C-alpha cells in the first residue's frame, strides 16, 4: 500500500519540515510515500471561495480508488493502536493507495468531506497545520512499527 500525504501550502517552518522529512523517510521502510503540497489559492479574504478552490485541488490530488483519510477537528480521535489497526485493515483489504488529507486554514468543502472514507481528529486541541503534519507523519510511522511488532511504540 502506498501513502499519499496531501495538504495545502508548503511547510515553511524548517524545524517542522525537517521532522516531517524524518518521519517520511522512516515510513518509506514500510510503504512508498509521496507528498502533494498544493498551492494556496490567491486572495484568502473570502473563506467560502478559498474552501471551494482548495476543495477542487484536494479532490484532484486523490485518485478514484484511494482510501481517503481526512484530518478534521470534528473527526474521530483514535489511539495509536487504533490507527495502526485502521491502516492494517486497509492493507489487508487490498487498498493500493491511502491518501491522508489536511485542508487549509478555513477548513474543507463538503465535497472533500463526502469523498473521505474516514475523518480523523489528531487532538481536541487546535494545532497549527504544520504541527498537524508533524504529528500525522509521526503517528503513521508509529502505526507501521506497531504493525511490524517493532519496539518504537512504548505505551
C-alpha positions as CSV (number, residue, x, y, z in Angstrom):
1,X,0.0,0.0,0.0
2,X,1.3,3.4,-1.0
3,X,0.9,6.5,1.2
4,X,0.0,9.9,-0.3
5,X,0.1,12.9,2.1
6,X,-1.9,15.8,0.6
7,X,-2.0,19.2,2.1
8,X,-2.5,22.9,1.3
9,X,0.6,25.0,1.2
10,X,4.3,24.4,1.8
11,X,5.7,23.7,5.3
12,X,7.6,27.0,5.9
13,X,9.0,26.2,9.4
14,X,12.3,24.5,8.7
15,X,12.2,22.6,12.0
16,X,8.7,21.2,11.2
17,X,9.8,20.4,7.7
18,X,12.9,18.5,9.0
19,X,10.7,16.4,11.3
20,X,8.2,15.7,8.6
21,X,11.0,14.6,6.3
22,X,12.5,12.4,9.0
23,X,9.2,10.6,9.6
24,X,8.5,10.2,5.9
25,X,11.9,8.6,5.4
26,X,11.2,6.2,8.3
27,X,7.8,5.4,6.8
28,X,9.5,4.6,3.5
29,X,10.8,1.4,5.1
30,X,7.2,0.2,5.3
31,X,5.4,1.8,2.3
32,X,6.3,4.1,-0.6
33,X,5.3,7.7,0.4
34,X,4.6,10.8,-1.7
35,X,3.6,14.3,-0.6
36,X,1.5,16.7,-2.6
37,X,1.8,20.3,-1.2
38,X,-0.9,22.0,-3.1
39,X,-0.6,25.7,-3.8
40,X,-2.7,28.0,-1.7
41,X,-5.3,29.9,-3.8
42,X,-4.7,33.7,-4.0
43,X,-6.9,36.1,-2.1
44,X,-7.6,34.5,1.3
45,X,-10.2,37.1,2.4
46,X,-13.2,35.2,1.1
47,X,-13.3,31.9,3.1
48,X,-16.0,30.3,1.0
49,X,-14.1,30.9,-2.2
50,X,-10.9,29.6,-0.5
51,X,-12.7,26.4,0.7
52,X,-14.1,25.8,-2.8
53,X,-10.8,26.4,-4.6
54,X,-8.9,24.3,-2.2
55,X,-11.5,21.6,-2.3
56,X,-11.1,21.3,-6.1
57,X,-7.4,20.9,-5.7
58,X,-7.7,18.3,-2.9
59,X,-10.2,16.3,-4.9
60,X,-8.0,16.4,-8.0
61,X,-5.0,15.2,-6.0
62,X,-6.7,11.9,-4.8
63,X,-7.4,9.1,-7.2
64,X,-10.7,7.3,-7.6
65,X,-9.5,4.2,-5.9
66,X,-7.7,5.9,-3.0
67,X,-8.8,5.2,0.6
68,X,-9.1,8.8,1.9
69,X,-8.5,9.8,5.5
70,X,-9.3,13.4,6.1
71,X,-7.9,15.2,9.1
72,X,-10.8,17.1,10.7
73,X,-11.2,18.6,14.2
74,X,-14.7,17.0,14.3
75,X,-13.3,13.6,13.2
76,X,-12.9,10.5,15.3
77,X,-10.0,10.5,17.7
78,X,-8.0,7.2,17.7
79,X,-5.3,5.8,19.9
80,X,-2.1,5.0,18.2
81,X,-3.0,1.3,18.3
82,X,-6.4,2.0,16.8
83,X,-4.8,4.0,14.0
84,X,-2.4,1.0,13.4
85,X,-5.5,-1.3,13.2
86,X,-7.1,1.0,10.7
87,X,-4.0,1.0,8.5
88,X,-3.6,-2.7,8.8
89,X,-7.2,-3.3,7.8
90,X,-6.7,-1.2,4.7
91,X,-3.5,-3.1,3.8
92,X,-5.3,-6.5,4.2
93,X,-8.3,-5.3,2.2
94,X,-6.0,-4.6,-0.8
95,X,-6.1,-0.8,-0.8
96,X,-3.4,0.3,-3.2
97,X,-3.0,3.9,-2.0
98,X,-4.0,5.6,1.2
99,X,-4.5,9.4,0.9
100,X,-4.0,11.4,4.1
101,X,-5.6,14.8,3.5
102,X,-5.1,18.1,5.5
103,X,-7.2,21.0,4.3
104,X,-6.3,24.7,4.6
105,X,-6.9,27.3,7.3
106,X,-10.6,27.7,6.5
107,X,-11.5,24.0,6.5
108,X,-12.6,21.8,3.7
109,X,-15.6,21.7,1.4
110,X,-18.5,19.3,1.9
111,X,-17.4,17.5,-1.3
112,X,-14.0,16.7,0.3
113,X,-15.7,15.5,3.5
114,X,-18.0,13.3,1.4
115,X,-15.1,11.9,-0.5
116,X,-13.3,10.8,2.7
117,X,-13.8,7.3,3.9
118,X,-12.7,8.3,7.4
119,X,-12.4,11.6,9.3
120,X,-9.6,11.6,11.8
121,X,-9.0,14.1,14.6
122,X,-5.4,14.3,15.9
123,X,-6.5,16.1,19.1
124,X,-9.3,18.0,20.6
125,X,-6.9,20.9,20.9
126,X,-6.2,23.2,18.0
127,X,-2.9,22.5,16.2
128,X,-1.2,24.6,13.6
129,X,-1.3,23.0,10.2
130,X,2.5,22.5,10.3
131,X,2.4,20.8,13.7
132,X,-0.5,18.6,12.5
133,X,1.7,17.5,9.6
134,X,4.5,16.5,12.0
135,X,2.0,14.7,14.3
136,X,0.4,12.9,11.4
137,X,3.6,11.7,9.9
138,X,5.0,10.5,13.3
139,X,1.7,8.7,14.0
140,X,1.7,6.9,10.7
141,X,5.3,5.8,11.3
142,X,4.3,4.7,14.8
143,X,1.4,2.7,13.3
144,X,3.7,0.9,11.0
145,X,6.1,0.0,13.8
146,X,3.1,-1.4,15.8
147,X,2.0,-3.5,12.8
148,X,5.5,-4.8,12.4
149,X,6.0,-5.6,16.1
150,X,8.9,-3.2,16.4
151,X,9.8,-1.7,19.8
152,X,9.3,2.0,18.8
153,X,5.9,2.2,20.5
154,X,6.0,2.1,24.3
155,X,2.7,2.8,26.0
